[in-house]
Amino acid sequence: MLFLGRLDFSGMQILKALRARFGDVTAWRPGYEPMLAALGTTGGYRDRSDEVVGQMDPGITGCGYADQVLLPAIREHGRIDQEQWLPGR
C-alpha cells in the first residue's frame, strides 16, 4: 500500500500508524519527490504552534524512504502541506 500526505511530522505520524495497522505501507516516492525538491529549493515553513497542534517528530516510521529521506528533510528545512503546494509555483 502506498501513502501520500503532508510532508510534515503529522503526515509521518499517519504513515507510522498505517504501518502499525496494515503492515507494509510505504511513502509514495513519486508523490513526495516534487514536494521534497521544493522543500530543498525554497524551504518549508516552521510554525511555533506546531507543538500545540501535535506536530511531534515520530522518530522513525519503519518506512526506509520516509526515515532516511523525508524525515531528515523535514527536520532540516521545515514542512510543506500538499494541499497548499502547487508544482511550478
Secondary structure, DSSP 8 states (H G I E B T S, - for coil): -EE---BSHHHHHHHHHHHHHHS--EE-HHHHHHHHHHHHHH--B--GGGTTTT----S--S-HHIIIIIHHHHHHH-BB-TTT--TT-
